[in-house]
Amino acid sequence: MVGKAGFTLIELMITVAIVAIIAAIAIPSYDNYVREARRADAQISLVRAAQKQEQYHSINSGYATTLADLGLSTDSAEGFYALTLTNTGCSSGYVGCFQITATPTGAQSSDSTCATLSLDQSGTRSSTGGADDCWP
């Protein structure tokens, strides 16, 4: 008598269960990796804007008050962050300071670890969300 080749229903169910467990572990890790990788979009955009500010300052003896003055968009290069420029704490008549902030939007808005990233005129890098490793 020749035995039949194939899988039993139990074997198939065990295989599906193992794949589901692996996926349940891998997908959140992958999502975290993608969010961390997208932070580079904010970091690059903030550094670029700070460089433009320094160029503007060397020509105009003060920092720009809007991103449009620097020829920049309010969106980051990849579009995962919204950029804002503030000149808080500066003396009137002379814009001697700035802070550029990147706030996550769209698919990146679920990044609560590094909710916002900021860079100021002294090169101070900061973030909200409670993580210390938002900047490399």
N, C-alpha and C positions, 0 to 999 in steps of 0.2 A: 504494500500500500504506500502510495506516494503522499507525503505531507503537503498541505497547502502553504504557500508562501504569502506573507503579508504581515500587517500589524494588527494587533488586537485593539479594541476600543480603549482599554486601560492604558496600554503603551502610548497611544496617541494623546490621551488626556494628560498623562504625566509629562510628555514632551511639551504640550501647550502650556502647562502650569510652570514648567521650568523657564520657558521663553518669557512668560508674563512676569515672573519674578525678576529675571534679568532686566527686562524693559523697565520695570518699576524702579529699579535701582539706577539704571543708566540715564533715563530721560531727565530727571531733575539735575543730575550732575552735568549733563550736556547743556541744559538751560542756563545753569549758573556759569558755565564756561563761556557761552555765547554772550551773556550779559557783561561778564568781565572783559571780553574781547571788544565789545562795543564801547566800553569806557575810553578806549584809545581814541575814538572819534571825538569825544569831548576834550580829552587832553591835548590832542593835536590842534583842535580849533582854538582852545584857550591860549596855547603857546603862540600860535600864529597871530591871534588878535593882540597879544601882549607885544609881540615884535612890531606889529603895525603901529601900536601906540607909541613905542619908543622912537620909531621913524618919524611919526607925526610930531612928537615932542621935540625932536632935534630940529625940525623945520619951523615949528610954530611956538616954541617956548612954553608949551602947555599941552596937556593931554586932551584928546578928543572927547566930546561928551556923548556922541552917538556912534554906533557901529557903522552907520552910513558914511560918516565923516572919514572913516578908515577904508571905505570901499568894501565893507564886509556885510554879509547877510546875517539875519537874526537866527538862521539855522546853521547847525554844524555841517561839516563837509559831507557826511553820510546821512544827515537828516535825523539822527537819533536823539539830538539835544537841541534845545532852544537856548540861544545865547542872549544875555543881557549885559549891558555896560552901565555901571553907576560910578558917580564921582562924589561919593559921600565923604563928609569930613574934610573937605577941601576949603581953603580960604577963598573968599569971594574975589572975583576979578582974575584969579589965577587958578587954573586947574592943575593942581600938583599931585593928584592921586587918582587912582581908578581901581575898580574891581570888576572883573569879568566873571560871570557866573553861567554855568551850563546846567540846565534843568532837563532831565530825561523826558522824552515825549514818545508817543506811539508804543511800539513794541518794547522799548527800553524803560517805559514808565513803571514797570514792575520791579525795577532795581531799587529796593528799599535799603540795601546795604550802603550804597553810595548815592543818596538821593540827589544831591547837587555837588558839583565840583566848582571851585573858585580859584582864581589867580589874581594877585594884585600887583601894584607897581614895584613892590620890593621883592617880588618873586615868591611870596608866601603862598603856598598851595594849601587849600583847605577843602573839607567836604562835610556834608551833613549826612546823617544816617547811622553814625556810631562806629564806622569801620576806620581803622588807622591805615589800612593798606590800599586806599582808593587811588593814590598816586604811586607810581613805581619809584 
